[in-house]
Structures are given as C-alpha cells and as structure tokens.
Amino acid sequence: MTGYQSASLYKRHTPPAERVTALLSQMTLAEKIGQMTQVEKNSITPEAVAAYGIGSVLSGGGGNPTPNTPETWARMTRRYQEAALRSRLGIPLLYGTDAVHGHNNVVGATIFPHNAGLGATRDPELVERIGRITAVELLATHVHWNFAPCVAVPQDIRWGRAYEGFGEQTGLVAQMGAAAIRGLQEAGNGRRQAVLACAKHYVGDGGTVWGSAGQYEWIQDNWQRAGSQYQIDQGEMTGDETMLRAIHLPPYRAAIEAGVRSIMVSFSSWGGLKLHAHKYLLTDVLKGEMGFTGFLISDWMAIDQLDPDFYTCVVTAVNAGLDMIMVPFDYRRFISTLTQAVEKGDVSPTRIEDAARRILTVKQEMGLFEHPFGDESLLPQVGSQAHRQAAREAVRRSLVLLKNEGALPLSRQTPRLLVSGAAADDVGLQCGGWTIEWQGQSGPVTPGTTFLAGVRDMVAAETAVYYQPDGRFPAHLTADAGIVVLSEPPYAEGAGDRADLTLPASDIALIERVRSHCQQLIVILYSGRPLIITDCLPHCDAFIAAWLPGSEGQGISDVLFGDYPFSGKLPFTWPRSMNQIPACPPEDSPLFPYGYGLTTNEGGEAI
Ligand code: GLC
C-alpha cells in the first residue's frame, strides 16, 4: 500500500484523470518540482529520493551496481522505489535506463543487434518481439522506463550514433520505431505491466552537419566538456522546415500513433537554436499540432548547454516545454533554481502544473501506483536460452551479403578452416557501444557466443579449425576456406564521430595475409555503419556486413554454413569512397545502394 493509496485520494472507482487532479491538488510546489527531477543513481541516496519526492532515477550508460548481476540490479532499483513510496504522498518513481539493444547494462542480459542491424531485417514483427523480450528483462530488475527506441534518421554515417538509427530512410525508421514502442509498452507474455518507451532524440539529431558540434567551456562535467571534441554529434541540423518535416518528424508521428508516452529531446540545434530551448518545436509542434500528451525529458545535462547562467538554462528549458529534467548530478541546485524561477514569476505555476500532470498521468496509465515494482519472478528469463534464440534469429536476419563468388555457403565437412581477426572471438567487439559500459569495450564483457565458438559448434568433428587473430598462420598451412572478421572499435555518441571511414591498412594487410593460405576468402565486418571497403573487396570471394550483432554470434555461422538463407537488406547506402559522404553525388553511383543484399534460398545457393 503506497502513501498515495493509503491517502483518501486513492479511490479505485475514481477515473485516472480525476485521481491525478486529486493528487495534484494535494501537492506542494516542491513536490511538483520533485516529480520534474530525474537524477543519476550515483548522485542521490534513497533517503533523498524520499525527502525530495524525486520523480525518476536513472542509470546512465554504465550506471551499474557492483557486482553487476540481474539480482543486484533488482536490489538496487527496488531500494529507490521503496524510498519513493516513503515520500509524503508515496508517489512511485520511474527508474530509467538505456536498454537500446537488450537490457545492455546488465551482465548476463540478452544483447540484440543494434538498430542498424534490425533495420537490415526489414521486419517490424521481429523488432516488436525484441521489444517485448527487452521489457521482460527490464521488469525483472524493476526498471519501468527504457530510453529507447532511438528514431533518428541518420543522414551522415560519420556520426557516432548512426548505428542507433534503423536506417537512412524515414519510412523504415518510422515503421521500426513504432514496432519497438509497441513491443515495449504493450503488456503481454503474461506480463502484468508495460515498460515506458521513450522516442529519441527529438528532433533532427540525425541531420546535423559535420564540424557543427558546439563548445561549452562553462560546463564542468567531463563528458560534456569532452563533447567539445565531438564533430557532428549534438551539432546543428541544416535544412528548412520542409526538410525537417519530411525527413525527421514522421518517426515521431508514428511513435505517437504507436502510443509512446515519453520523448527525449535532442542535444542538437536547428536554426541556431538548441532543441532544448525550442518552444516552437517542443510545444507548438509536438504538443500542439501533433497532440503529444505524454511528457518530454531532457537529455544528460543538455539544459546546461543553453547558457553559462544556470538560472537562464532552467527557465528557458521549462518554458520551452521540457517536463522532466535529467539532472545527473546536482539535483538540489536544479530544484532550488526552478523553485526560485516560479517564485520570481519567470516560470508560471501553470507550466509546473502541466509538467507534473503529464508525468503523473503517465505513471497512472502504467499502473505504477498499483504496481510500483517489477516482477523478480522474471529474473530467470534474463539472458534465458529462449531470449538468446530470438537474438540469434535477429543476427541471422540482419546479415547483408554484399559479395559471394562461389564461396558461400561453406560446408560443415570442410577439412580445414582458417579463422582470423581479433573480433572473431570477442563478445565485446560483437556488441559494440552501449554494452555494460557506455562506450562498450572489447573482451568477454558479458556471457555470449563469439563467432568463432559458433563456427566450432557448427563444423563436423573431423574439421580442423585454426584460429590466428593476426592471420600469421604457419607458412605451409592451406585450407579451402579462410574467414577474416574485422570490426570497428566500440564507441557511443560523439566519441564515434569519425572523419575517415576507410578500412585501416592493418585490416587490408590481415586480409592479404590470410588470402595467401586459402582458396576461398570470406570477410565479415562488425561495424556501426558502412565503411570504405572498396580496396579490400577484390581480395575476397565473399563479404558480409554484420553490423553490431550482439551476444549471439552463432547467428552468423547459422547462415554462413547454409542452415538459413541470407536475407538482410542495406539500411544505409554503402559509399565507394569518402567523396560520397555525406551523400553520393547524383552523377555518381555508390558501391552498393540502399536496399541491396544478395539473397540465398534455403539451401544457401545464390539466386
Ligand atoms: C546520453 C544520450 C541519451 C541517453 C542519456 C541517458 O547522453 O544522448 O541517448 O538516453 O544520455 O543515458
């Protein structure tokens, strides 16, 4: 029984809207502003959550308990919710995290392909199913809010967040984003609860221009200052309103139609104005014209970028239409500043009332007052075989076959197989950014199956598999087939902004080394985006774009050996050279066009 439920306010027969009104009528200004405050878990104690009536706590990328297990996650988040229920009115909090390709901060969770790979499947039903599975793993750990899906429409693949987009085409992004939202938010699978989805980052985050990222000398947070090294992430979106409405807005219409109830605002700018200050786009367009009745959350310290003066930041953002502010660190400063702004008349009580009402209405709709906790009986499903099989299927369907000259499918009975490339036996490189740690990292970061383990499991007992990460096999060793697995290093956000996407010379050298040992050479690339592979293509007989497959690497060998057909289609145009980035000149032709992908029939023969 929560404080709210024990109070006379909570009457089961009262319609939800009236319950919210009744609750608001009892709330002080401080309690309303508390609901508008989201704090990173390392910056606030459960006691302070109760004292300030905090509306939400988040785990940012890597905001993990120690040790990092599903059980310790559940214990951590439960303590915050128990504290929230001890607040005067017992309003439950929303615990949020970025589960952008599974519950990816949790060691042992199922890690799915990143969105670029899901875009390659062209299958919204699969994406919806992944949303449902992710929701189960989130609720097992009492996390009710997922800062996903990202519905960016990346237009320049040099952007470090390109892989968080489903693809370069608006229609594909809108379709897949809506499917992810349905999967997360609609209860099902015997679940009594939904997870709150969050379409992000509104609007035009994928349309920024190289070199336009801002400088914020007045911000003390390391990563925000590091952001001054960003090139395109958080930058300025070019183009007029017609372009914005044609390319970047439709995924939000689709998200609203799919029932999304929270939207995260973008760090980027349009027309020289930061989106977090953009009243026209936040309030007039999104809430007014498009009828969005959920709530808007800011991004990580994004309001601090608006002005050197924090009071101005708070007033500008809240008046522009932000309802909840992600204040990773100094929540006391935010609360006191917003309180002062209301007392001075710079922010109206009506705006505060509207923001608090939006937040409470969503909590009410989610059933959070009746069921403030997730369901720890779901813990055995975190990283379960059934979930991993679904991830394995997603890997299979995400693979795009760009070249195949008689090399695939491989035979399970091939006598000798050479495998090389550090990424061939590295779950961390398989998963990419937003995995356990914000930036991701190489190595056995979480339970999963590497590509190499998948191959060993697939081939006949008498097949000899030789693995040499650097490709320096004994000079006499030859084989019918050799496989080289290349990968980008893991990255997230602006840390992945790259001026030159050409495959490094070391990768070309590796390919040439292995080439000399085998009849047929297959190259597999783990990347968050297309890379410039033009020079390597003549040296191989087959080339597979595997994107960032996640924990279930055996999905790749399933297709390589012909158990399943290749079916993936490019979600991004594949450029021939850097001269074709950000866009291929009309008189030019890309290496492979958007939608390209060789298919194979069930037997695996090219058709
Ligand atoms: C990050 C990202 C956003 C994420 C948030 C919380 O900076 O821009 O996508 O949801 O902070 O981790």
Residues whose N, C-alpha, C, O or C-beta is under 5 A from the ligand:
A	BS01	GLC	S59 G60 G61 D98 F147 D299 W300
